Amino acid sequence: MLFNYRYSGNSQVHSNANSAGISFAPDTRRDPTFFVGKLHKKIAFREAISALHDVVVSDLRFKPKDKTAYKEWAAQQESLWLAEFMGAYDMQATDSRIKTLKEELHTISAEKDRVMGPFYKARKNYFDFLYQKDRDAWFVLDPVISVHPDEMFFECFSQDESTYGKLSASYNVFKEVNEFECGTTNIDYSAALYNEFQKIRDYKETDFKIDPAGFQVQTSQEELYHEVKIDLPDSWVRGFLQVSSAMTLPAATFDLHPMDVYNFCSWLRRFKEKQGPRSIRFILEPGKPVRAVFEPWNHEIVCARSLYTGPQTREIRIWGRRRMLILERLIPIAKKFTVHLTGNGLPSFYIADLGDMQFTLGLSGWTANDWSRAGQFDLMAPRAIVDDSAKLKVFADLKTRWMAKPETIATATGLDKATVLGALGIYTQAGKVIFDLHTGFYRLRELSREPLPLEELRFSNPQEAAANKLVQEKRIQFTEQDIPGVGLQLKGTVKSPHRVYHPVIVIDADERLSEAHCDCSFYSTNKLYKGPCEHMLALRIAHTEKIIPENNSVK
């Protein structure tokens, strides 16, 4: 998907001995959205916006080690190793020859370093220049800012497509609000801005501005604008929408004291796991302290200051826990952290209460959004059937209020609550509405200027679409067997219109698809190099949702 932005100038932060100023350049292609005021809670805002930056640059995908230097060294040593091996035929002559060769190689190596030294230095300087010059390319999509009548909030998504960040700041964060226009816009953001944010101090008068001047510049002055075109993969946009939709799901909710979050981060900093499972098991018992068990060490951290007040005992496992380190910077300024767990291996949310600000960290079920989790959590599927007139009524009412609860919209439109919730769910999946976990409001927020192609975004590949259809038609039967030391084995039969397939998959302790095979042509041709076939995916989805075929039973 191609996103086009047009900014009037660049975002800037200026600072001197007595004052500072933050000026964001908004996207002038969108409806005018601006804000002008003076910061009151400067240090808290600096730390929160810096944590949001950590989300923007976050990329925890596996990166293989660079073995180039080792291979060059091994190539240079090969002749020496061969000479030493052959030296057994005449030890004295070989030792003399090896000594001579080593001296010659040392001379050649020194001469090579002398001759190539300027080149290596110039190459290093060149790559250092590119690193600084193109560093802004790290930021896949410029952050989104929404201005509402009661607050302003920033949203962003990480590079590895697994972490969502949202910073909400009420107008109490500002001691002076001069003018604002409600709406949503993208802002010009760069790495240099982050470095300038660190210069904000409590004793400096700090202006905060989403610059309205960009909308007042004459269209003939094209030299004042710069355009940015970003071609985003569909998976990035799909992930953003899935995390947003996940906020509306039922969840186990509890509060954590900042020291409990500090203990979590401290353990993750001190120890590095070498084998799975790499999860946290939250043990929630009504009226008792929250307990967190870090695997594979089975180290238990008891959150003595944090009691679980839910109605029933639950045990929920989450993965991708190192992403929680983003919360470290917020610990000194947070009053508490509210945790929302939607289920085992499903998205989780952590809301830092910063007084007049709230920082929401949303984590997908897994850090690596690869095929090992594909098809397990499809939030893009329609949840309700709502006629167009009802949808338009709901959206029109929300547009006049900017934020509202479903009950309020239902009363104003005369629709029942279920219909309103269905319409809001559809708009959330379309990127036009967002659910605010902290307040319980649905808020108007259009992710992009142009409508998103939902049919293209719904599934990540044809296999996932075909698997979803098989599950909906209830064509899967399966049995499950727990194999000690291996994982959970699922064997199934999948009835297609032409024949019956027999997929077998193994899910390991980390909830990954570790082994799989099927008797279909897709697997016979590609094995797992192109991901699992639709029959494997359908088997896993059916097991996750415990779908029972009609007139059959699941063993």
C-alpha positions in Angstrom: 0.0 0.0 0.0 1.3 3.4 -1.0 1.0 6.3 1.5 1.6 9.8 0.3 2.3 12.7 2.8 2.9 16.3 2.1 4.5 18.4 4.8 5.1 22.2 5.0 8.6 22.3 6.2 10.0 19.9 8.9 9.2 19.2 12.5 11.6 21.0 14.8 12.6 21.3 18.4 14.6 24.3 19.5 16.2 24.8 22.9 18.2 27.5 24.6 19.1 28.4 28.2 15.6 29.7 29.1 13.1 28.2 26.7 12.3 25.3 24.3 9.8 24.7 21.5 8.3 21.7 19.8 6.7 22.2 16.4 5.4 19.3 14.5 4.7 19.6 10.7 1.3 18.0 9.9 0.3 16.3 6.7 -1.3 19.1 4.6 -3.1 16.6 2.4 -5.5 15.8 5.3 -8.2 18.0 6.9 -6.7 20.9 8.9 -5.6 19.6 12.3 -3.5 21.7 14.6 -2.8 22.6 18.3 -0.9 25.4 19.9 -0.1 25.5 23.7 2.5 25.6 26.4 3.6 22.4 28.2 3.1 22.3 32.0 4.3 18.7 32.9 7.5 18.8 30.9 9.6 16.0 32.3 6.7 13.5 32.3 5.9 14.4 28.7 9.6 14.1 27.7 9.8 10.6 29.1 6.5 9.5 27.6 7.3 10.8 24.1 10.7 9.1 24.4 9.0 5.8 25.3 6.9 6.2 22.2 10.0 6.7 20.1 11.3 3.3 21.5 8.2 1.7 20.0 8.8 3.4 16.6 12.3 2.0 16.3 11.6 -1.4 18.0 12.6 -4.4 15.9 13.2 -7.7 17.8 13.1 -10.0 14.8 16.0 -12.5 14.7 19.1 -11.1 13.0 21.7 -13.7 12.0 25.3 -13.0 13.0 27.6 -11.4 10.5 30.3 -14.0 9.8 32.2 -12.1 7.1 35.2 -11.3 9.3 35.5 -14.9 10.4 35.3 -16.2 6.9 38.1 -13.8 5.8 40.3 -14.9 8.6 39.6 -18.6 7.9 40.5 -18.1 4.2 43.8 -16.5 5.3 44.6 -19.3 7.7 43.8 -22.1 5.3 47.2 -22.2 3.7 48.8 -22.3 7.2 46.6 -25.2 8.3 47.4 -27.1 5.1 51.1 -26.6 5.6 51.0 -27.7 9.2 49.1 -30.8 8.2 51.5 -31.7 5.5 54.5 -31.0 7.8 54.3 -34.5 9.2 56.3 -35.8 6.3 59.5 -33.8 7.1 59.1 -32.1 10.4 62.3 -30.0 10.4 62.0 -28.9 6.8 58.3 -28.2 7.3 58.8 -26.1 10.4 61.4 -24.1 8.5 59.1 -23.7 5.6 56.2 -22.7 7.8 58.3 -20.1 9.5 59.3 -18.6 6.2 55.7 -18.6 4.9 54.5 -17.0 8.1 57.1 -14.2 7.7 56.1 -13.7 4.1 52.4 -13.7 5.0 53.0 -11.2 7.8 54.8 -8.9 5.3 52.1 -9.3 2.7 49.4 -8.7 5.3 51.1 -5.5 6.6 51.5 -4.3 3.0 47.9 -5.0 2.3 46.8 -3.1 5.4 49.0 -0.1 4.3 47.6 -0.1 0.8 44.0 -0.8 1.6 43.9 1.2 4.8 42.6 4.4 3.2 40.0 2.5 1.3 38.7 0.7 4.5 38.6 4.1 6.3 36.7 5.8 3.5 34.2 2.9 3.3 33.6 3.1 7.0 33.0 6.8 6.8 30.7 6.3 3.8 28.5 3.7 5.7 28.5 5.9 8.8 27.3 8.8 6.6 24.5 6.6 5.1 23.6 5.4 8.6 23.0 9.0 9.7 21.6 10.2 6.4 19.1 7.4 5.9 18.3 6.8 9.6 14.9 8.3 9.1 14.0 5.4 6.8 13.8 3.3 9.9 10.5 4.9 10.7 8.2 2.9 8.5 5.2 5.2 9.0 5.2 8.6 10.6 3.3 8.7 13.9 -0.4 9.6 13.8 -1.7 12.5 16.0 -5.3 13.0 16.9 -6.6 16.1 18.5 -9.9 15.7 20.4 -12.0 18.1 22.5 -10.6 16.6 25.8 -7.2 15.3 24.9 -4.5 14.7 22.2 -3.1 11.3 21.5 -0.1 9.9 19.5 -0.1 6.5 17.9 2.7 4.5 16.3 3.6 0.9 15.3 7.0 -0.8 15.4 9.2 -2.0 12.6 8.7 -5.7 13.4 4.9 -5.2 13.2 4.3 -6.6 16.7 4.2 -3.5 19.0 1.7 -0.7 19.2 2.2 2.5 21.2 -0.3 5.2 22.1 0.3 8.2 24.3 -2.8 10.1 25.4 -2.3 13.6 27.0 -5.2 15.5 28.5 -5.2 19.2 28.3 -4.2 19.4 32.0 -0.7 18.6 30.7 -0.7 22.1 29.2 -0.8 25.2 31.2 -2.0 27.2 28.3 -4.0 26.2 25.2 -4.2 28.9 22.6 -6.0 27.3 19.6 -6.7 23.8 18.3 -8.7 22.1 15.5 -9.9 18.6 16.1 -8.9 15.9 13.6 -6.3 13.3 12.8 -3.1 13.8 10.9 0.3 12.3 10.3 3.3 14.3 11.5 6.8 14.6 10.1 9.1 12.7 12.5 12.8 12.0 12.4 15.6 10.5 14.6 16.9 14.0 15.2 13.7 15.0 16.9 14.3 12.3 19.6 17.7 13.7 20.4 16.2 17.2 20.8 13.4 15.9 23.0 16.1 14.9 25.6 16.9 18.6 26.0 13.5 19.5 27.5 13.9 20.6 31.1 11.4 21.5 33.8 12.8 25.1 34.3 12.4 25.9 30.5 9.3 27.5 29.1 8.3 25.0 26.5 5.9 25.7 23.6 4.1 22.7 22.0 2.7 23.1 18.5 1.1 21.1 15.7 1.8 23.9 13.3 -1.3 25.5 11.8 0.9 27.6 9.5 1.3 24.7 7.0 -2.4 25.0 6.0 -2.0 28.8 5.5 0.9 28.6 3.0 -0.1 29.5 -0.6 -0.3 26.5 -2.8 1.9 28.3 -5.3 4.9 28.2 -2.9 5.8 24.6 -3.7 9.3 25.0 -2.5 8.0 25.2 1.1 6.6 21.7 0.9 8.2 18.3 0.8 6.4 15.1 -0.1 7.0 11.6 1.4 5.9 8.4 -0.3 6.1 5.2 1.7 5.2 1.8 0.2 4.0 -0.2 3.2 3.6 -4.0 3.2 0.0 -5.1 3.7 1.1 -7.0 6.8 2.1 -3.8 8.5 -1.3 -2.2 8.0 -3.1 -5.4 8.9 -1.2 -5.7 12.1 -2.1 -2.1 13.1 -5.8 -2.9 12.5 -5.6 -6.2 14.4 -4.1 -4.7 17.4 -6.7 -1.9 17.4 -9.5 -4.4 17.1 -8.0 -6.5 19.9 -8.6 -3.7 22.3 -12.4 -4.4 22.1 -12.0 -8.0 23.2 -12.9 -9.3 26.7 -9.8 -9.5 28.8 -8.5 -10.4 32.3 -7.6 -7.0 33.8 -5.5 -6.2 36.9 -3.2 -3.4 38.2 0.5 -3.7 38.8 2.6 -1.5 41.1 5.5 0.2 39.3 7.9 -1.8 41.4 6.4 -5.0 40.1 7.1 -3.9 36.5 10.6 -2.9 37.6 11.1 -6.5 38.9 9.9 -7.9 35.6 12.3 -5.7 33.6 15.2 -6.4 36.0 14.9 -10.1 35.6 14.7 -9.8 31.8 17.8 -7.6 31.8 19.8 -10.0 34.0 19.0 -13.3 32.3 18.9 -14.4 28.7 17.0 -17.6 27.9 18.8 -20.2 25.6 15.8 -22.5 25.1 12.0 -22.4 25.2 9.4 -21.9 26.4 10.1 -18.1 26.5 6.9 -17.1 28.1 5.4 -15.5 31.2 2.6 -17.4 33.0 0.4 -15.0 34.9 -1.4 -16.8 37.7 -4.5 -14.9 38.8 -6.4 -15.9 41.9 -9.2 -13.7 43.3 -8.2 -11.7 46.3 -4.5 -12.8 46.1 -1.4 -11.1 44.7 -0.7 -11.5 41.0 2.1 -14.1 40.4 4.2 -14.2 37.3 6.3 -17.2 36.4 9.2 -16.7 34.0 9.9 -19.7 31.8 12.1 -21.7 31.2 13.6 -21.0 34.6 10.2 -21.2 36.3 11.2 -18.2 38.4 8.2 -16.8 40.2 7.8 -13.1 41.0 5.0 -12.4 43.5 3.5 -9.0 43.0 2.7 -8.4 46.7 1.4 -4.9 46.1 -0.9 -5.9 43.3 -4.1 -7.9 44.1 -6.2 -9.6 41.5 -9.8 -8.6 41.9 -11.3 -10.7 39.0 -14.2 -13.2 39.6 -12.3 -16.4 38.8 -9.0 -18.1 38.9 -7.1 -17.9 35.6 -3.7 -18.8 34.2 -2.6 -16.9 31.1 0.6 -17.2 29.2 2.1 -14.5 27.0 5.1 -14.5 24.7 7.4 -11.8 23.3 8.0 -10.6 26.8 11.2 -8.6 26.1 9.0 -6.0 24.4 7.9 -5.0 27.9 11.3 -3.4 28.4 9.8 -0.4 26.5 8.0 0.4 29.8 11.2 0.8 31.8 11.5 4.5 31.1 8.0 5.1 32.5 8.5 3.4 35.8 9.7 6.5 37.7 6.8 8.6 36.6 4.0 6.0 36.6 1.4 5.7 39.3 0.4 2.2 38.3 0.2 -0.1 35.3 -3.1 -1.7 34.2 -2.7 -5.0 32.3 -5.2 -6.4 29.9 -4.7 -10.0 28.9 -7.0 -11.3 26.1 -5.9 -15.0 26.4 -3.0 -17.5 25.9 -0.8 -16.3 23.1 -3.2 -13.5 22.2 -2.6 -9.7 22.3 -1.9 -8.0 25.6 -2.0 -4.4 26.7 -0.2 -2.4 29.4 -1.5 1.0 30.3 0.9 3.2 32.3 -1.1 5.8 34.4 1.0 8.9 34.3 -1.6 11.2 35.9 -2.9 13.4 33.2 -1.3 11.1 30.6 -1.7 7.5 29.7 0.7 5.4 27.8 -0.7 2.2 26.1 1.7 -0.5 25.0 0.0 -3.1 22.8 1.8 -6.4 22.1 0.7 -8.9 19.5 0.6 -12.5 20.5 4.1 -13.1 19.2 7.2 -11.0 18.5 7.9 -12.6 15.1 4.8 -12.2 13.0 5.7 -15.2 10.8 3.7 -18.2 9.7 4.2 -20.0 13.0 1.3 -17.9 14.3 -0.6 -17.3 11.0 -4.3 -18.0 11.1 -4.6 -18.3 14.8 -5.9 -14.8 15.5 -8.0 -13.4 12.7 -9.5 -10.2 13.9 -10.3 -9.0 10.4 -13.2 -11.3 10.0 -16.6 -9.6 10.2 -18.2 -9.8 13.7 -21.6 -8.5 12.9 -24.0 -7.8 10.0 -25.1 -4.2 10.2 -27.0 -2.5 7.4 -25.5 0.6 5.8 -28.1 3.0 7.1 -27.4 2.0 10.7 -23.6 2.2 10.2 -23.9 5.7 8.7 -26.1 6.8 11.7 -23.5 5.5 14.2 -20.6 7.1 12.4 -22.4 10.5 11.9 -23.3 10.6 15.6 -19.7 9.8 16.7 -18.4 12.4 14.3 -20.4 15.1 16.1 -19.1 14.0 19.5 -15.6 12.8 18.6 -15.8 10.2 21.5 -18.7 8.4 23.1 -19.7 5.2 24.7 -22.0 2.7 22.9 -24.9 3.5 25.3 -24.8 7.2 24.4 -24.8 6.5 20.7 -27.6 4.0 21.0 -29.8 6.6 22.9 -29.0 9.3 20.4 -29.7 7.2 17.3 -32.5 5.0 18.5 -30.6 1.8 17.6 -30.1 -1.1 20.0 -26.7 -1.5 21.7 -25.8 -4.7 19.8 -26.2 -2.9 16.5 -24.2 0.0 17.7 -21.4 -2.3 18.9 -21.5 -4.2 15.6 -21.1 -0.9 13.6 -18.3 0.3 15.8 -16.5 -3.0 15.4 -16.7 -2.7 11.7 -15.3 0.9 11.8 -12.6 -0.2 14.1 -11.5 -2.9 11.7 -11.6 -0.3 8.9 -9.2 2.0 10.8 -11.8 4.8 11.3 -12.5 4.3 15.0 -10.4 3.3 17.9 -11.4 1.9 21.3 -9.9 3.7 24.3 -9.0 1.1 26.9 -8.5 3.7 29.6 -11.8 5.5 29.4 -14.0 3.0 27.6 -14.9 5.5 24.9 -14.9 4.8 21.2 -13.0 7.7 19.5 -13.0 8.9 16.0 -9.6 8.3 14.4 -9.1 7.8 10.6 -5.8 6.0 10.2 -5.4 7.1 6.6 -6.8 9.8 4.3 -8.0 7.2 1.7 -10.3 4.2 2.6 -8.3 1.1 3.4 -8.8 -1.9 1.0 -10.1 -4.3 3.7 -10.6 -7.2 1.3 -6.9 -7.2 0.5 -5.9 -6.8 4.2 -8.1 -9.4 5.6 -5.8 -12.4 5.0 -2.0 -12.5 4.7 -2.0 -15.1 1.9 -4.3 -17.3 -0.2 -3.7 -20.3 2.2 -5.0 -18.4 5.2 -8.1 -17.3 3.2 -8.8 -20.9 2.2 -8.2 -22.2 5.7 -10.7 -19.7 7.1 -13.3 -20.9 4.6 -12.7 -24.5 5.6 -13.2 -23.6 9.3 -16.4 -21.7 8.6 -17.8 -24.6 6.7 -16.8 -26.9 9.6 -14.9 -29.4 7.4 -12.3 -30.3 10.0 -12.1 -33.2 12.4 -9.1 -33.7 14.7 -7.6 -35.5 17.6 -4.9 -34.2 19.9 -2.2 -35.9 21.8 0.3 -34.4 24.3 3.8 -35.9 23.6 6.2 -35.3 26.5 9.3 -33.3 25.5 7.9 -32.6 22.0 4.6 -30.8 22.3 1.0 -31.1 21.3 0.4 -33.2 18.2 -2.8 -32.6 16.2 -4.0 -35.1 13.6 -6.9 -34.2 11.4 -9.0 -34.9 8.4 -10.0 -32.0 6.2 -12.8 -32.6 3.7 -12.5 -30.5 0.5 -15.0 -30.7 -2.4 -12.7 -33.2 -4.2 -11.0 -35.3 -1.6 -10.0 -35.7 2.1 -6.6 -34.5 3.3 -4.8 -35.7 6.5 -2.6 -32.9 8.0 -0.5 -33.5 11.1 1.1 -30.6 13.1 3.1 -30.4 16.3 2.9 -27.3 18.4 5.9 -26.9 20.8 6.1 -25.3 24.2 6.5 -21.9 22.7 3.3 -22.3 20.7 5.2 -22.5 17.5 4.4 -24.9 14.7 7.5 -27.0 15.0 6.7 -30.0 12.8 4.0 -30.5 10.1 3.2 -32.5 7.1 0.2 -33.1 4.8 -0.7 -35.2 1.8 -1.7 -32.2 -0.4 0.1 -31.0 -3.5 1.1 -27.7 -1.9 3.0 -29.4 0.9 4.5 -32.0 -1.5 5.8 -29.2 -3.8 7.0 -26.6 -1.2 7.3 -28.5 2.1 7.3 -25.7 4.7 9.5 -23.3 2.8 6.4 -21.2 1.8 4.6 -21.7 5.0 1.9 -24.2 6.0 -0.8 -25.3 3.6 -4.4 -24.3 4.2 -5.2 -27.7 5.7 -2.6 -27.2 8.4 -3.8 -23.7 9.1 -7.4 -24.9 9.2 -6.5 -27.6 11.7 -4.8 -25.2 14.0 -7.6 -22.6 13.8 -10.2 -25.4 14.6 -8.2 -26.5 17.6 -7.8 -23.0 18.9 -11.5 -22.2 18.5 -12.5 -25.8 19.4 -14.8 -25.9 16.4 -16.9 -29.1 16.2 -18.0 -30.3 12.7 -21.7 -30.8 12.2 -23.0 -34.3 13.0 -19.5 -35.2 14.3 -17.6 -35.1 17.6 -14.1 -34.1 18.4 -12.1 -36.6 20.3 
